[in-house]
Amino acid sequence: MSIDALVDAVGRGTTAWLMHGVWQTTAVALAAAGVLALMRRHSARSRYAVGCLALTLLVAGPSASVLLASRTVAVAEAVDSPAMAAAPGGPVQAEALAGTVFAPPLEPSPSPFTAFTTRLPSALVMLWLMGAVAALAWRMVASRRAARQWLGASTPAPVELHLLARRVAEQLGLRRLVEVLESSRAPSPLVLGAVRPVLVLPRGASERLSPAQLEAVLAHELSHVQRRDPAANLAQHLVEALFFFHPAARWLSQRVRLEREHCCDDAAVHLCGDARMYSGALLGLEELRQQGFALGAGTHPLAARVRRLLGHGPVGEAAGGMRRAVSVGGALAVLAVSGVAWAWEAPEDADLGTAACTQAVYPKDFSATATWRNEGRVIRSRLFVSRCGRILLESADGSKAPAMLYDATTLERVTLDPTERTHAALTRMDELGLPLHLSGGCTENKARCEGQGQETVAGRSTRRWLRRHTPNDTVTQWFDDELGYPVREESDLFGTITLTDIQIGEQRAERFFIPSGYRAEPL
């Protein structure tokens, strides 16, 4: 595959990932909101697990959809013939017309609107990539700047704090040593570093808090280390960067951070045994706050955490009319955009929307060169056949000549015009002639066929059949013993078609689908 083809395939795959991601993120967030609402009385650890699973699905869901589509539907990929650069669509069909001549077409001259819609997915991918890189870079720079600010004004904590932290770590079952620092710029107790975590306390916290309160605060922070929350928070930043554009992803990420704090709050209360005393410690630390940060270096609603610890329900917030309208409007906008994204990636026709081979028509996939001769004319085309009964006929020299698609199971057929980038369905016929014919031919419908023994055609062992339609319409077919498919056909009406250069092997599914960007030809 050439570099241009690889870049094109990656671009279209990324576009499909984004389109899947838009609506799937909305669906996952709605499902997570419903589950979390039902789990109000469950433990914070259970709710946190649900949130982490939902965040994982944000990335895994679209990725699985694209991988599945690459096997079953048309994942865009530049192929040998430019006319067959395919994308998800519906199984389609083609017909071998006797008078069709594959003349080299003129270079296409698409309209400005067509050119715009063709380039739009690539532009969206570039915008998303720049936004994701910028979002990730902003988070990294902000984190490093804050860490330098907090650590630059830090000093080692007194020996008493180190001994207390070690004792709390032993009670939590944490075996690794965590360095404890005091900083005059730290807004609140926090843990820095995913590989070598450091616990930073605001200077003066040990004087303001009682020993029991200080022990509970240390338990909260060391619980973050025990749970490996810094590493989880780093992975969460990556997910946030990928879905920087989606409000539902941001809401879900904020909910996961809140549940993470609830988990550590519960660990601290379990160790100290007094929720009211620990709540007092949180309120005491709030007085030391210099910036809008809370425990664990994140912005979390302190009042809601304290009410939860004391067993009270959340305080209802009376939102103004304008704020409520903005919230409802934003939610409706997210749902509308998600619906558009789902419609983009969903099949246009449900009956033609699956590429799965539920029942094989031919024993094997293969490709061949089809040569058609009649009255001195010779036409050579490249033929691709899948075991599912789908066939592609295109120019043998790789030029932008008309291509044909055919489905032997439904008799549906379509022509592709790469010059105008259009596709058009053809009128059905009962009999098409090789290589586009009813599935099975004489190997299944023997009522009108007469076996005439074995012969060799194109160097392959075949069985010869004579098929009679009318006294003046007879066709002689040679069926390949291994393929179960004609390798040569002679007809009184259509001349002679011979298959050569037969290569058995798996065919790419995208060959048998309408390429993206092709519009239906007006009736």
N, C-alpha and C positions, 0 to 999 in steps of 0.2 A: 504494500500500500504506500502511495506517495505521501509526502509531507502534507501537501494541500488536502489530499483525501482524508488523512488522519485528523488534521485540524478541523475539517468540515464535519467529520463524524463526531468528534469530541464536542464541537459546538452544538450540534443538534441533540446529542445525548444530554448535554448540560441544560439545554432549553427544556427538554422533556422532564428532567429532574426538577427544574424550577416549577414547571406547570403542575406536576404532581405535588410538589411541596406546598404550593399555595393552598390548594383545597384540602390536602391531607392534614396540614397543620391546623386549619380551622376545625376539621372533623375531630382530630385528636384532642385539641383544646376543649371543645364542647364535651366530648366524652369524659375527659379528665375532670372537668368542672362538675359534671353530674356525679361521677364516682366519689369525688372528694366531698361533695355535699351530702351524699349518703353515708360517708364515713366520718361525720362530725364527731361521733362519740368513740371512734377508734383511736388507737395510739398514734402519736405524731410519727413514729417510725413507720407505721403502715402507710400513712398518708404520704410520707416522704418517698417511700418505695414506689407508690403509684405515680408520683410526680416525676421521679427519675425514669420510670418506664415510659412515660409519655414523652419526655425529652428525647429518649433514645429512639422512639418511633418517629420523631420528627425527621431524623436523618435516615433511619433504616427503612421507613416506609417508602419514600420516593426512590431510594436506591434499589430496593427490591422490585419496585414497579418497573424501573428502567431495565434491570437485568432480566426480568421475566419477559418484558416486551422485546428485548433483543433476541430472545429465542423463539418467540411465538408470533410477534407482530413485526412490523417493519421498523427497525431502528435505523435511522438514516446513516448511510454509509456510501461513500463514493465508490462506484463499481466501475468495471471496465467500460461500460457504455454509459455516457453521461445521461442518456434518457431514462436510466433505471436507478438513479439515486433516490432510494425509496424512503418512506416514512410511514408511521402508523396509518392504516386506512382499512379498507375492506377487501377481501378476496375478490379478484376480478378475473376477467375472461377475455378471450380473443378468438378471432376466426381467421383461418388461412383462406383468403380469397384468391381465386385462381389468377385474376388479372392484376393483382397488386404488384407493382414494381417498386423496389426500394431505391428511389432516387435520392441523391444527397440533397438535403434541405438547405434552404438559405439560413443565415445566422438569425436567431430570434431578435426581435426588437420589442421587448416588453413595454407596456405602458408605464408611466410614472407611478401609478398606484400599485401595479403589480411589482415593480421594482422595490417600492417602499415596503410592501407586505413581505417580500422575500427577504429583505435585509432586517426587518424588525426583530426577529428572534435573535440574530447575532448582536444587534444593538442592545437588546435587553440583557443578554448574557454579559456583555462588556460592562454595562452599568451595574449589574449585580456583582460582578467580580471586583470592580473598583470599590463599590460600597462595602463588600465583605472585607476586603483587604484594609480599607480605611477604618472600618469598625474595629477589626482586630488590632490594627496598629495603634489606634487611639486607646484601647484598653491596656495594651502592653505599656505604652508610654505613660499613661496615667498611673498604672500600678507601680512602675519603676520609680516615677517621680515621687509618689507618696511614700514608697518604702525608703527612698533615700532621705526624704524629709523626716520621717519618723526615726529611722536608725541613726541619722546624722546627729541627732540631739539626744542619743540614748547612752546610758551607762549601765554596767552590770548591776543587777539587783542585789540588795543585801543578802548575806548568807542565810538569814532567817527565811527570806522569801524562797530561796533555792531549796532549802530543806522542806519547807511547806509544800512547794510544788512537787518535790520528789515523793513526799508522803501521799499527796493526792493522786499522783500518777500510779503509785503502787495500788491504791484502793480501786482505781479504775481498771487495773490490769494492763496499764501502759508500760512497756518495758524500755522503750527508747528514751534517752535523755533529751530533754528540751531545755535550751538555754532561756533564762528569764532576764529581760532587760526592763529598765525604766526610762521613759522618754517624756520630756516636757512638751513635746508636740503631738504625742499620741492622743487622739480624740477619745479613745476608750480602749479597754483590753482587747487585744487582737492577736491573731496568729499570722505570721508571714512565712512564706516559703513552702513549696510542696515537697521538696527533697529533704532539706534540712530545716524543719520548721523552728521558728523562734517565737517565743511568747513575749509580747511587749505590753507593759502596764503603764498607764498614765502616772506621771510623777505626782505623788501625794495620795494615790489610791489607798496605800497601806495605812496612812494616817486617818483618812476619812472613814474607812470601813472597819468594822469589828473583825477580830480574827475569824469568827465563824463565817461572816459575810465574805471575807477575802478568800477563805477556803472554797466557798461555793462558786465564786467568780473564777477561781483557778480551775475548778472542776469543769465549768462550762467550756473554758478555752481548751483545756487538755482533752476534753471529749472530742473537740474538732480534730485534734491530732490523732486520737485513737481511731476515729471513724474515717480518717484520710480525707477529710473534707477539703483541705487545700487543693488536692489533686482533682477532686470532683468539681470544685469551683473553677479550676482551669479548663476542664473539659466543657463545663457549662458556658464559659466565655466563648469557646469555639462554636458551640451551637448558636449562641446569641449572634455571633458574627455572621454565620451562614444565613440566619433568618432575621437579619437586622431590619428588614422591611416589613415584617409581619407583626402587628400588635398582639395577636393571640400568642405568638411565641414569647414575646416579652412578658406578657401576663403570666404565662405558665412558668417561665424562669423565675420571676419574682415570687411566685407561690412556692416553688421548690426551695428557694433560699429561706423563706419564712418558716417552712416546715423543718428545714435544717436547724434553724435556731431553736424551734420548739423541741427538737430531739435533744439538743444540748442543754436546754433549760430543764427538761425532765431528768437528764442525768445529774445535773447539779442539785436539783431538789431531792433526788433519790439518795445522793451522798450526804447532804446536810440534814435531810429529814424535816425541813421547815420551809414551806413555800412562802409564807409571809415574810420570814427573815430574808430569803433570797430576793423577794420582790423589793424589799427595802434596799438591798444592795444595788439592784438595778436603778432605783430612783436616786441613790447616792452617787452612782457613777454618772448619771445624767447631768448632775450639777457640774461635773468636771468637763463636760463636753465642750469642745471648741469649734467643731464642725458638725455637719449633719450625718454623723456616723453612729452606729450602735455596735453591740457586741459582734465579733466576727468580721469587722471591717465591712459591714453592709448596712444599707439604709432599711431598717425594719421598724414597724410601728411599735414603739415601746409600750404605749398605753394598752394596746390590744394584747401584748404578751403578758403584761402584769395582770390584766383582768382574767386571762386564760389560767394563769398560775393560781389565782385566788378562786377559781371556779365560777366566775361570772361569764355571762354570754357577751358577745360583741355588742358594742354600742352602735345603735342605728344612727347613721349620719344623714341628716336632712339635706339633700342636694337641691340646689336652686333649679329653677326651670331651665335656664340656659345650660347649666352643666348637665342636667339630665338629657336635654335634647342633643347636646354634643355627644354624650355617651351612646345614646340610642342610634344616632346617625352614624357614628363610627362603627358600631357593631353591624349595622345594616350594610355599610360600605364594604366591610370585610367579607360579609356573607355574599355580597354581589360579586366582588372580585373573585372569590373562591368558586362561585358558580361558573363564572366565565372560564376560569382555569380548568375546571372539571370538564366543561363542554369542549374545550380545546383539545384535551387529551383523550376524551371519550370517543368511541367510534361514531361516525355520523349515522350509520345504519346498524341497528342492533343485529339484524340478520346476517350482516356481512362483517361483523366486528371481531370475529375470532379467527386466529390463524392456527389454532391447535389442530393437529392431525388426529381426529378421533377415529377414523377408519381409513386404512390404507387402500388406495385404488391400484397402485402398481407395486411390484415387489421391492423396487429400489429407486433411489434418486439417480438421475444421470443427466449428462449433457451430450450434445452431438451437433454435428454440422448437417443441416438439412439442405439438400440440393434438389431443386424443382426444375424439370425440363418439360417444355411444351412448345411445339412449332418453332423450334430454333432458339427460343428464349431460355436462358438459364439464370435462375435466382438462387443465391446462396445465403442462408440465414443461420444464426446460432440458436439452438433449441435447448431450453432448460426445462426439465420435468421433475416434479417432486412426487414422492410416493403418495401424497395426498390428492393427486389428480390435478394439480395446478401446473400450468404450462406458460412459459414465456418464449416468444419468438421475436428476435431482434436481428439487426443487421450483423452480418458475420465480420465486417471490417471495423466495427466499433464506431461507425459514424452516426451522426444524429439523424437516423432514418426512422420512419414510423415503426413503432413496436406494438406487439399484440399480446394480450393476456387472456388466458382462458382457464375456466374451471370445469373439468370434465364431470364433476359430480352435480353441478347445478346448471351446466350448459351456458353459464353467463360468460360474456366476452366483451372486451373493451379494446379500443385502439388508443394509443398514446401519440400525440403530436408534439415532439420536443421543440419544434419551431415556434408554435403558438403556446406551448405548455398547457395543452388541453387534453381531456380524455372524453371519449364518447362511447356509449354502449352500442353494440351492433345487434341487428335483428337476429332472433334465434333461427336456427336451421336444424332439421332432424339429423342430417348427416353432414359432416364437415370435411371428411377426408384427412389423411395423414398430413402433418403430424397432429392436427387438432381435430379429434374425432371423439365419438362416444367411447366412454371407458370400457375396456375389455375387448370390444370388437368381436372378432371371430372366436376368440378364446372363451367367451361367455355366451354370446348369442350364436349358437351353432345351427339354429333352424334354417338360416339362409346361407350358411357357409358349408363348403365341401373341402375336407382335408385332402391334400395332394402330396403328402410326404415331406421328407427332409431335404433342405438345400443349404448352401453356404452363400451368405450375402455379406459383403464388406468384411470378410474374414471371420464371420461369426456363424455359429450353427443356428439354423432357423427351421421353422415349420411353415410350410406353404399352404395357404387357404385361398379358395376361390369364393368370393362373396357375390351373390346375385340379388339385384334389386328388381330390375325389369329385364326383359330379353335384350335390350340395347344398353343396359347399364350394368357392367360387371367390373369388379375390382379384385385384383390379385394381391394378397398380403403375405409377407414373410414375417413371422413373429419370432423375435429373439427368444431362445429357450430360457435364458437366464433372466432377462428383463421382463418378459411377458408383454412386450410392446413391439409394434411393427418397426422393422428396420428398412422396409422398402414397400412401396405401394404403387401399383399400376392401375390406371383407370381409363376407360374409353372416353371419359369426359374431361378429365383433368390432367392427363399426361402421366409422368412418372416422378415420384418423390423417393429419394434415397437418403438414408442416414449413414453418415460416416463419422470417423473420429469420435466414436462413442467412448465416453469416460464415466465410469460408475463412481459416485461419491456424493456425499451430502451436499445439498444445495442450500444456499442462504435464503432464509424465508423472505427477506426484503425484496428479492427479485420479483415476487409475484403480487406486489401491491402497487397501487397508484402512488407515484412519487408526491412528496409534499410540494405545495405550490402549484400543482396542476388544477385548473378549474374545469368544471363541467362545460362541455361544448353546448351552446344553445340549441334547443330542438328546432 
